Amino acid sequence: MAWSTRELAELAGTSLRAVRHYHEVGLLEEPERRANGYKQYGVAHLVRVLRIKRLTDLGFSLSQIAAMGDADGHPADALRTLDAELAATIERLQRARVELGLILRQSTPTDLPTDFAPAAADAKLSDADRAFVVVMTRVLGPRGMQAYADMLQNFPTGPVTAEFDNLPADADERTRQDVIERMVPYLRALYAEYPVLKDLHADAPGGSRFSARTAGKAVNDLYNPAQIDVIRRVQPLLRETPGTDHD
């Protein structure tokens, strides 16, 4: 007895399109044709299609099935490899579910690492500051990340942070200087409480220079010209001894 393509697909519990695709990629041999030109499939074709369907249901790709050939009914090595891949996938999905649960419970941003997001959320950062934190999480090492997270967990907000966040791009010199004078003691107090921030890039996996350059690029891209000018001018003042007379 011979079956048509449609009958073969129905027996195998698959689609006409799938059977035709198996032919196209070389997984299923072309059957003989009747005098009228219609294909006639036999038991060997049905068994082959059922095996392909079973393997794809288990998680094998068609290219993996092609590599197995059709002689071995129990490809132990391939099965063990797939089992290991599935175990890794399950572990990844379980971690993803844990992270999703934390994100939903804590209403934290999805663009930050799970163990970092609560601190950033509590800090009530501006959009630019949060984007800067996102970049930093990609380049800092464990020590720098921990120091940054600790600082954000207890981020001291005040008038000067709001003034900096709201500083217009065309702020005049007097306005900029006023923000600078307020920021210096604010940042000195912050560095005194979190001294690791002074050497934030020391253990960066890609090297301290790369990490610092990345931070600099993020500053240039995320903040407006007046804010960048304030950041640039604050840095040398922080290195001076408090109380230094500039007159």
N, C-alpha and C positions, 0 to 999 in steps of 0.2 A: 504494500500500500504506500502511496506517495501523497504528500501534502503540498498544498499551495503555500505561498509566502504568508498569506493571511492566516491560514490554518496553523502553520508552524508557530507564528507569533502568538496566537490564541492558546495553543497547547502549552507554550513555554511561559505564558503569563507576561508577555512583553509586547512591544509595539512593532508595527511594520517598519517604522522609521529606525528602530533599534536594530532590527535584523539587517536592513539595508546598510546601516552604518557598520555593522560587523563585517559585512562583505567589503566595504570600502577600505577599512583599515587592515584587512587581511586576517581577521580573527576567525572568519567562517568561510569555508570553501564554497565556491559556486556549485550549485547542484546541476544535474542534467536537466534538459528541457524536453517537454513533450513535443510532439509533432506540430502542435499549434503554437509553440514558442513559450508556453508557460513553464515556469520552474516547477520541478518536482523534488521535494525534500524527503529524505529518508530518516530512519531512526538515528543514525549517526549524527545527522544535522541537529535533530532535536536534543540529543544528549549534549552536544557541544554548546548549543544555545543555553540549555539549562545550567551547564557548568559556568559559562560566562556570567549568566545572571546571578548565580549563587556567589561567585567570587566578587562581583561588583557590589552585591548586597553586603558582603563582609567588609568592604572598604577598599578593595583593590582597584587600581585604575586600569583602563584598557591597555595601556602600554605595559604595565606590570604583568597583566594576563598574557599578553603577546610574548613577553620574555619567558614565561613558564612553558610555552608550547602546549600541546594537547595530549602528551603521553602520560604525564604523571598525575594521578588522581589525588595525591597527597603531597603537595609541595612544602615539605616541612620547613625548609629554610625561609621561604617566602612568607609562610604563615607566622613563623617566629618574629620575623622582621616587622610584619604588619601589626602583630600583637604589641611589640615594643612601641611602635608609632602611635597606636591607639591609646596605650597607657599614658604616653607623654601628652597626647591631646586631651585626655580626660583630666590629667593633672592641671593642664593649662586652663581648661574650662572651669575646673573647681576653683582655681585661684581667681579667675575672672568673676565668678559668682560671689566670692567673698568680697572682692573689691567693689562690685556693684552694690552689694548690701551696705557696705560702709558709705558709699557715695549717696545712696538713697536715704540712709538714716541720718547722716550728718549734713546733707545738702551741700556737699563740697564740689568744687569744680572738677570736671572730668579730664582736664588737661594737665593735672598735677599728679605726681606719685601719691598713692593712697596714704602712706605714712607722713606725707608732707602737706597734703591738702588741708587738713583741719587747722594747722597753724596759719597757713596763708589765708584761709577763710576768716579766722578769728581776727586777723590783723586789719581787716577792712581796707584792703589795698585798692589803689586806683587801678584802672584798666592797664595803664602803662606799667605800673609797678608789678602787677600780677603777671603780665607778659614777660617782664624781666625775670621774675622768679622762675617761670617756666623754662626760659633759656638757661638759667643758672643750674637747674636740676639736671641738665644734660651734660654739663662740663665739670661740675664740682666733684671732688672726691668725698669719701665718707666723713672725714673730719670737717671739711668745709660745709657739707650738707647738714651735718648735725648742728654746727654752730649757727648756720643760717636759719634752720628750723627752730632752734631754741630762741633766737632773737625774735623771729616772727611770732612765736607763741606768746611772747610778752612785749609785743611791739608797742613802744610808747608813742602814742599819737598826741598831737597838740596843735596849737595854732600854726606853728612853723611848717608842719607837714601839709596842712591844708593850704597854706599860702604857696608852698612850692607846687603842689598839685594844680592849683588854679592860676599859676603864673602865666600870663598871656605871652604868646610868641614875640610880641613887639613891646614887651615891658621896658620901660625906660631905665636908665642907669641907677637912678635913686631907688627905684623899686627893687631892682636886682641886688643892689648893695645892702638894702635893708634885710632881704631874705638871707643873704650870705652871712650877715652879722648874727642873725638869729640861729642859723643852721650850725655854725661852728661849735658853740657850746652844747647844742643838742647832740651832734654827732660825737663830740668828745665824751660826753656822758655815756652814749651808746657803746662806744669802743672800750670805755673803761669797764663797763659791765660785761661786755663780750669781746675780750681781747683777741680771740681767734679771728675775728672779722678783719683785723689788720693784715692778716696773712691768709686770706680766705682761699686762695688758689694753690696753696703749698702742696696739697696731695691730689691735685687734679689728675685724673688718669691720662689725659692727653698732654700733660705738662702745664706748668703754671703760666708760661707765656701764652700758650694757645687759649687757655681759660680766660686770662686777663684780656686778650685781644677780642675774644668772643663777647665778653662783658662790655667792652668798649663799643663794639659794633651795635650791640643791643641798645646801649644808651643813645647812640647817634640816631638809630632808627625809631626809637620809641618816644623820645622826649622832644619837645619843641626847642628852637634855638635859644630862647632865654633860659630855659631849664638846663640845657647843656652847658651854657656859659656859667651858670651858677655852680654846677657840679665841678666844672673844670677849675674855677677860681677858689672853690672851697678846699680842694685837695692840698695845695701847698700850705694853707693856713692851719690845717689840722696837724701838720708836721712841726709847726712852731711851738715853742714853749708858751703856755698860757700867760697872758700879761705882758707879752712883748710889745714895746712901744714902736709904732710904725711912723711916727712924726719925724 
